[in-house]
């Protein structure tokens, strides 16, 4: 009788753990797109809007992914020279190291937005 009772209790505990794990996985899946959306670059949004074929239909699948990747790369490289010219501190000296990297990243993201 004790073995049967301990088996029932352990089965119930295992079921509770599995249901908690499934609920936790569903919560992560539900929040993952919400956290991924703000991190997507603004250039990606603009490039996705431009992702149409010669007939005006929206691209899909690998063609869309390739187009968006190329478009974002071109947008970033177009903004780099302008941002590099602006990468100076308040005393007029050129930024270097982490400060320059941070400034370039922000400048390129801002250029991609507008």
MOVENHU-V631211 format. One record per pair of residues at least 6 apart in sequence whose C-alpha atoms are under 7 Angstrom apart, sorted by the first residue. I is the first residue (numbers start at 1). J is the second residue. D is the distance in Angstrom with one decimal. If there is no record, write none. Layout:
i=(I	I)
j=(J	J)
d=(D	D)
This chain:
i=(41	42	42	42	43	43	43	44	44	47	47	47	48	51	51	51	51	51	52	52	53	75	76	79	79	80	83	83	83	84	87	87	87	87	88	88	89)
j=(109	109	112	113	72	112	113	68	72	68	71	72	68	58	59	64	67	68	58	59	59	112	108	108	111	108	104	107	108	104	94	95	100	103	94	95	95)
d=(7.0	7.0	6.0	5.0	5.8	4.8	6.0	6.5	6.2	5.4	5.9	6.8	6.1	6.1	5.6	6.2	6.5	7.0	4.3	5.1	6.1	6.3	6.1	5.7	6.2	6.6	6.1	5.9	6.9	7.0	6.0	5.6	6.4	6.7	4.3	5.1	6.1)
